[in-house]
Amino acid sequence: MCSCWVILAFCCLGQLCADQSLKPQMAAPQLATNNPTLTTVALEKPFCMFDSSLSPNKSYVIYLYTMKESASAINYLVTDNNSKPLNRTFQQTSGGQLGPYKAAFFNVPNCASPPKLADVGDVNKISDVLKQYLFRVGDDGTCLYDPNFLDVCNPPLAPDTTYRFKYVLVDSTEGVMKDQTLWSDPIKTRRVKLPLKIDTWPGRRSGGMIVITSILCVLMFLLLAGLVASVSSAVIGSEDSSAKTRHKSQTIQQSEPRPQLSSE
């Protein structure tokens, strides 16, 4: 059943590519559940978006820029006056508050290479296949604090915050932008729930949680019942052994001959 949903989602992804949608899109729910999370957003990679801008015998790479919705409109640009892409970092832009920062770069997805349905149906290969088609913004929790990290940093996003994203096609040889998408629609990360506001009423829990809870309760009851039975058996066995010992002792005492008094 799961593989059928994944195949259907890939078909939807192919339809989006055919429509030449020139803005980053959130991943379909069938491909990325629980999206967005508190600190990440899963996006579809730009399949077929830049085909008309690609020249043969040239090397290209995709840059992904991220910024907060509240950033100033003046700072929406991602290139300088010479069309060179900016390399502003998460720290330099205060996490996207002062403008877009480069969150990632990767190879141009191959539009002519669709997913292999056999691999999608293989549980062991689904993760690798999805990585070819999706990118998760905010997926690196250590790069900001690693002094030896020299790559582009993709740190966690802020909870309950609205972001926009943009893909840029860069000529690797000349180091200039060749094409770009529009900024994505606003995408908001999830809000942290306070412990007091979390609903623990069983009616709000999923069926799976209720079944698991019931099974654990039954197992705990059986474990306690077994423990009580074991202790009771040990106590009863001890009492029986003590009673047998006392009875044997009394029998031995009664069978001992009484001393005969001699008469003179």
VEXDREN-2710 file (C-alpha; in Angstrom, 1 decimal):
% VEXDREN-2710
k/r/px/py/pz
1/MET/0.0/0.0/0.0
2/CYS/2.8/2.4/0.9
3/SER/4.6/1.8/-2.4
4/CYS/1.4/2.6/-4.3
5/TRP/1.1/6.0/-2.6
6/VAL/4.8/6.7/-3.4
7/ILE/4.3/5.8/-7.1
8/LEU/1.2/8.0/-7.3
9/ALA/3.2/10.9/-5.7
10/PHE/6.0/10.5/-8.3
11/CYS/3.4/10.7/-11.0
12/CYS/2.1/14.0/-9.5
13/LEU/5.7/15.2/-9.4
14/GLY/6.1/14.4/-13.1
15/GLN/2.9/16.4/-13.8
16/LEU/4.3/19.4/-12.0
17/CYS/7.5/19.2/-14.1
18/ALA/5.4/19.0/-17.2
19/ASP/3.6/22.2/-16.2
20/GLN/7.0/24.0/-15.9
21/SER/6.1/25.4/-12.5
22/LEU/8.9/27.9/-11.9
23/LYS/8.9/28.1/-8.1
24/PRO/10.0/25.7/-5.4
25/GLN/7.1/23.5/-4.2
26/MET/6.6/21.6/-1.0
27/ALA/7.0/17.9/-1.3
28/ALA/3.8/15.9/-1.7
29/PRO/2.5/14.4/1.6
30/GLN/2.9/10.9/0.1
31/LEU/6.6/11.6/-0.3
32/ALA/7.3/13.5/2.9
33/THR/5.0/13.0/5.9
34/ASN/4.9/15.5/8.7
35/ASN/6.1/18.3/6.4
36/PRO/6.9/20.9/7.4
37/THR/8.3/20.1/10.9
38/LEU/9.3/22.4/13.6
39/THR/12.7/23.1/12.0
40/THR/12.7/21.6/8.5
41/VAL/10.9/21.9/5.1
42/ALA/11.0/19.3/2.5
43/LEU/11.0/20.7/-1.1
44/GLU/10.8/19.0/-4.5
45/LYS/14.0/19.4/-6.5
46/PRO/13.7/21.5/-9.7
47/PHE/13.1/18.7/-12.2
48/CYS/12.8/20.0/-15.8
49/MET/12.6/23.6/-14.7
50/PHE/15.8/24.7/-16.3
51/ASP/16.0/22.5/-19.4
52/SER/15.7/25.4/-21.8
53/SER/18.6/27.2/-20.1
54/LEU/21.1/24.3/-20.3
55/SER/23.8/24.3/-23.0
56/PRO/25.6/21.2/-24.1
57/ASN/29.2/20.6/-22.9
58/LYS/28.7/22.9/-20.0
59/SER/28.6/22.1/-16.2
60/TYR/25.8/23.5/-14.0
61/VAL/24.8/23.4/-10.4
62/ILE/21.7/24.4/-8.4
63/TYR/21.9/26.8/-5.5
64/LEU/19.0/26.9/-3.0
65/TYR/18.4/30.2/-1.2
66/THR/16.3/30.6/1.9
67/MET/15.0/33.7/3.7
68/LYS/12.4/34.7/6.2
69/GLU/9.1/36.1/4.9
70/SER/9.7/39.1/7.2
71/ALA/13.0/40.0/5.4
72/SER/13.1/43.4/3.6
73/ALA/12.0/43.3/0.0
74/ILE/15.1/45.3/-1.0
75/ASN/17.3/42.3/0.0
76/TYR/15.5/39.7/-2.2
77/LEU/18.3/39.7/-4.7
78/VAL/20.6/36.6/-4.8
79/THR/23.2/37.9/-7.3
80/ASP/25.5/40.9/-7.6
81/ASN/25.7/43.4/-10.5
82/ASN/27.8/40.9/-12.4
83/SER/25.2/38.1/-12.1
84/LYS/27.4/36.2/-9.7
85/PRO/25.4/34.4/-7.0
86/LEU/25.8/35.7/-3.5
87/ASN/27.4/33.4/-0.9
88/ARG/25.9/35.0/2.2
89/THR/25.6/32.6/5.1
90/PHE/23.1/31.8/7.7
91/GLN/25.1/33.8/10.3
92/GLN/25.6/36.8/8.0
93/THR/21.8/37.1/7.4
94/SER/20.7/36.3/10.9
95/GLY/19.1/33.1/9.8
96/GLY/17.4/34.8/6.8
97/GLN/16.1/37.8/8.6
98/LEU/18.3/40.3/6.8
99/GLY/18.0/38.6/3.4
100/PRO/18.5/35.3/1.6
101/TYR/21.3/32.9/2.4
102/LYS/22.7/30.0/0.5
103/ALA/21.4/26.9/2.2
104/ALA/22.6/24.2/-0.2
105/PHE/23.8/23.3/-3.7
106/PHE/23.4/20.1/-5.7
107/ASN/23.6/18.8/-9.2
108/VAL/20.9/19.6/-11.7
109/PRO/18.3/16.8/-11.5
110/ASN/18.1/14.7/-14.7
111/CYS/14.6/15.3/-16.1
112/ALA/15.1/12.4/-18.5
113/SER/15.7/9.9/-15.7
114/PRO/12.4/9.0/-14.0
115/PRO/12.4/6.9/-10.8
116/LYS/12.6/3.2/-11.1
117/LEU/9.3/1.8/-9.9
118/ALA/11.0/-1.4/-8.8
119/ASP/13.3/0.6/-6.5
120/VAL/10.3/2.6/-5.1
121/GLY/8.6/-0.7/-4.2
122/ASP/11.8/-1.8/-2.3
123/VAL/11.6/-0.7/1.3
124/ASN/15.4/-0.8/1.5
125/LYS/15.8/1.6/-1.5
126/ILE/12.9/4.1/-0.9
127/SER/15.1/6.4/1.2
128/ASP/17.8/6.7/-1.5
129/VAL/15.3/7.2/-4.2
130/LEU/13.6/10.0/-2.3
131/LYS/16.9/11.8/-1.7
132/GLN/17.2/12.1/-5.5
133/TYR/13.9/13.9/-5.8
134/LEU/13.6/15.8/-2.5
135/PHE/15.7/18.2/-0.5
136/ARG/15.1/19.0/3.2
137/VAL/15.9/22.5/4.3
138/GLY/17.2/22.8/7.9
139/ASP/18.4/19.2/8.0
140/ASP/21.9/19.9/9.5
141/GLY/22.0/20.4/13.2
142/THR/25.8/20.5/13.7
143/CYS/27.3/22.7/11.0
144/LEU/26.9/26.0/12.9
145/TYR/28.9/24.7/15.9
146/ASP/31.6/22.7/14.0
147/PRO/34.7/24.8/13.6
148/ASN/36.0/22.4/10.9
149/PHE/32.9/22.5/8.8
150/LEU/33.8/24.3/5.5
151/ASP/30.8/23.3/3.3
152/VAL/27.5/25.3/2.8
153/CYS/25.6/25.2/6.1
154/ASN/22.0/24.1/6.1
155/PRO/21.1/24.6/9.8
156/PRO/17.6/24.1/11.4
157/LEU/14.9/26.6/10.7
158/ALA/13.1/28.5/13.4
159/PRO/9.8/27.1/14.7
160/ASP/6.6/29.0/13.9
161/THR/8.3/31.1/11.3
162/THR/7.4/31.7/7.6
163/TYR/10.1/31.2/4.9
164/ARG/10.5/31.5/1.2
165/PHE/12.8/29.6/-1.1
166/LYS/14.4/30.0/-4.5
167/TYR/16.4/27.8/-6.9
168/VAL/19.2/29.3/-9.0
169/LEU/20.9/27.7/-12.0
170/VAL/24.6/28.5/-11.9
171/ASP/27.2/28.0/-14.6
172/SER/30.0/26.2/-12.7
173/THR/32.7/27.2/-15.2
174/GLU/31.9/30.9/-15.4
175/GLY/30.5/31.2/-11.9
176/VAL/27.4/33.2/-13.0
177/MET/23.7/32.7/-12.8
178/LYS/22.0/31.4/-15.9
179/ASP/18.4/31.1/-14.7
180/GLN/16.3/31.2/-11.5
181/THR/12.9/30.4/-10.2
182/LEU/10.4/32.7/-8.6
183/TRP/10.4/32.8/-4.8
184/SER/8.2/30.1/-3.4
185/ASP/4.9/30.7/-1.7
186/PRO/5.2/31.4/2.0
187/ILE/5.8/28.2/4.0
188/LYS/5.5/28.2/7.8
189/THR/7.3/25.8/10.1
190/ARG/5.2/24.2/12.9
191/ARG/4.6/25.8/16.3
192/VAL/6.0/24.3/19.5
193/LYS/3.2/22.9/21.6
194/LEU/3.3/23.7/25.3
195/PRO/3.1/20.6/27.5
196/LEU/0.0/21.9/29.2
197/LYS/-1.8/22.2/25.9
198/ILE/-1.0/18.7/24.6
199/ASP/-4.3/16.8/24.5
200/THR/-3.8/13.4/26.3
201/TRP/-7.5/12.3/26.0
202/PRO/-7.7/8.9/24.4
203/GLY/-10.2/10.1/21.8
204/ARG/-7.4/12.3/20.3
205/ARG/-5.0/9.4/20.0
206/SER/-4.5/7.3/16.9
207/GLY/-5.9/3.8/16.7
208/GLY/-2.3/2.5/16.6
209/MET/-1.4/4.2/19.8
210/ILE/-4.5/2.8/21.6
211/VAL/-3.7/-0.7/20.4
212/ILE/-0.1/-0.5/21.5
213/THR/-1.2/0.9/24.9
214/SER/-3.7/-1.8/25.4
215/ILE/-1.2/-4.5/24.5
216/LEU/1.4/-3.1/26.9
217/CYS/-1.3/-2.9/29.7
218/VAL/-2.2/-6.6/29.1
219/LEU/1.4/-7.7/29.1
220/MET/2.0/-5.7/32.4
221/PHE/-1.0/-7.4/33.9
222/LEU/0.2/-10.9/32.9
223/LEU/3.7/-10.1/34.2
224/LEU/2.3/-9.0/37.6
225/ALA/-0.1/-12.0/37.7
226/GLY/2.8/-14.4/37.0
227/LEU/4.9/-12.7/39.7
228/VAL/2.1/-13.0/42.2
229/ALA/1.5/-16.6/41.3
230/SER/5.2/-17.4/41.6
231/VAL/5.5/-15.7/45.0
232/SER/2.3/-17.5/46.2
233/SER/3.6/-20.8/45.0
234/ALA/6.9/-20.3/46.8
235/VAL/5.1/-19.4/50.1
236/ILE/2.7/-22.3/49.9
237/GLY/5.6/-24.7/49.1
238/SER/7.5/-23.3/52.1
239/GLU/4.5/-23.8/54.4
240/ASP/3.9/-27.4/53.2
241/SER/7.6/-28.2/53.8
242/SER/7.5/-26.7/57.3
243/ALA/4.3/-28.7/58.1
244/LYS/5.8/-32.0/56.9
245/THR/8.9/-31.3/59.0
246/ARG/6.9/-30.7/62.2
247/HIS/4.7/-33.8/61.6
248/LYS/7.7/-36.0/61.1
249/SER/9.3/-34.6/64.2
250/GLN/6.2/-35.3/66.3
251/THR/6.0/-38.8/64.9
252/ILE/9.6/-39.6/65.9
253/GLN/9.0/-38.2/69.4
254/GLN/5.9/-40.4/69.9
255/SER/7.7/-43.5/68.8
256/GLU/10.5/-43.2/71.3
257/PRO/10.2/-45.9/74.1
258/ARG/9.5/-44.6/77.6
259/PRO/12.1/-45.6/80.2
260/GLN/11.0/-48.5/82.6
261/LEU/11.1/-47.9/86.4
262/SER/12.8/-50.7/88.3
263/SER/11.2/-52.0/91.5
264/GLU/13.3/-53.2/94.4
END
